[in-house]
Each structure stands twice: as structure tokens, then as C-alpha cells.
Amino acid sequence: MEKNAKLLLAIMISIVFLVSMVYGCSNKSGEETSKPQAVKEQAQGPGTNSGEQGISATGKSHWGDKCRTQFYYIAPGESASLTFEILVDADLAKLAREEEPGLKKEELESVGYSVHYSGRSVDSFSMSFPVWVLSEPDFAVKENERILFTPPPGLRIEWNRNGEGTIVGASYANNKFEVGKLTLEKLLGNKSAIQIKGPNGSMYSLTPSQKTVTEEFHILSVTFNVTAPKEAVLRQNTKQGGVSWKGRGLGFNRVYDRINERYVISGPAYSRDCLEQR
């Protein structure tokens, strides 16, 4: 009897030991996998930390997507030259070349920043792209007539008065250049033509053809000199700055990153390469 009791006690001690070992290994494994995941999520971009944005401690002072948004990091009390770019139309490009902009800096100065406009430039150039077009002589309209031709759902078509329409939007594309990259099979799906309601409500079956168009583009680049406050400004509301010409221009935002004790200033980015990706 005593022998059996000792054997049972030994078995119970072994079970407890094994359970503690398994739990310890599982817990350690969870710690090791969760830590890199947290670092990974933080490194992907802005997050939230007590109402303020948090950016990963990558050691970089400038990073971002060259076709969307870029970020500059400034330590308290330090200065930096910040350049942002946007794609603009011909009218704004002309204004930017000929006139000095208005500087918006009041919000930033109210929390201790120093903001100065440094300069701007406009890069104008021409590029050619394929587009899909439709043509129908019956769709030609006179100067005083309205263009009211109804495309099928999912397509957007811009018509000129000569009866030519450019497909500027489809299920798989947001603009005419993206549409131009689609194959005819992808554009039409399982159909052989596009059904459009034309003049007098008549239905037309039109097959797209591809042609190359050349257009002029303008990229506005603006540079600012910014000095960050010496003391940490912990405000939840984003403070903005920028420049404008008759109400149009570009701007940037600031937040304070508590994790890395730096200011983060973000604004638009664009380059010629971005047009190739459209």
C-alpha cells in the first residue's frame, strides 16, 4: 500500500513538472512572436499613442511613398528643409510660375513652430499614353446641343462634339490611362461590344479601338523651412501649414510622436515616375 502511494505521488509530481515546462515554453514562444509583430506594426506607419501619432524608430529623418505621402522627422528645437510635390493643372501651374503664394502658418506658429516659405518650381512635360475610344458619327452634336449618351453601368465615357468618346473609367480602372492599360477582353468582359443609348433613345453597339494621346502634365514642388518648438507640444488636433494661389495650392500636417520624441510633418509627394504607374 505504501509502495503504491509513493508511486502515485511520483507520477503526480512528474505530471506537474511536464505541465509547467509546456506552459513555460508556450509562454516564452508567445513573447518571442508577439514582440516582432508589434515592431512590425509600428514600422508600417503612423499609429496612435495617447491621442498623438506614433512613428517607428527607424532612425530615418525622411521617408514615405513617393507617389502619395512623405514624412519628415524633426527633433524639438531643430530646423529642417521640407519639400512637397503635387500634380496640378495648367491654370495653377501658370499661377505658381507668375505669382508669389500666400503662406498659411498661423496654426503652427500658435504652438511654437517657425515656418518660412523657401521657394517653388513647376516641372512641365508631355507624355503619351494609350486610351480606349468609341466613335459614332451619329453622336456628333452641334455647338448648342447637349451631349447626353448613356453608357452601361460600370463605364464612364467623355464625349466630344465630333462623336468620339474616351473611356475614362471602368470596373478595373479609375482614369483613362488605367483604362488604356486594359486588354480589350478585360475591358469588355464576356461581351463583344458596348451597348450605348444614343440620339433619340436608340441603342448602339460600339466596339472600342485604342489610340495614343499626348498630354501635358505639371508637377508643383514647394519647399519650406520649419523649426520645431523646443518643448514637446502635446496637442491632439493636427496643426496645418502650406501655400496657396487664389485658394489652391498644397499643405502639410504636423503631429508629435511621443514614442520617439520627435515631430512628424507629412505632406504630398509626386514625380514623373508616378504617371507611369497610373
C-alpha angles and dihedrals in degrees: 000000000000089000091054091049092053090049092050091049091051091051092050092050090051092051092050090049092051093047092051091049093050093047092047093051092045092050092047091049090051091052093049094050097042095052097059089044091056091049090047093052092047092050093054093075145278118001134167128270118172092327096315130098118258124208125190119261096246094146090238122130094198131028142135146107110316091212098046124013136356130195131213122195119209126182117226111281094012129116132223141179110237125195125190131180137200136177109247138181125253094263095056091042089056092048092048091053096048106034138048113242130238112250120225109202107128096105093051095044089052089066097042106274125134112216127184130176108233106180148298141224136191121218109202121184143147127243133180125224136173117248135182116240139182124212130197124159091208089063093063110115135192123251094261096045126096121238105233110160116147118221123201119269114285097030130095118197129183113206129201124207092259093069098260121127127194117210103231100171140025140162092276100034138051102201140022093266093054089046089052090060092058121097117241090249091053091047096049098035109197094344131095097213144006118261112219131177106230137173116346090006094291118152119236129193108214130181116210122235127197126238137166121248128191119212137176119240132192128203116195116207121191128184126204132187110219131183116195123222115268092229123057110263105208103193124149094206115084114240117215140205136174148120133271142188112209091333098318128095139087137296143190137211135221134207134166119246106213094186095060097022094235137119116246118209117187133186144150126301131195140158141171090267089064091065090058088058095053 
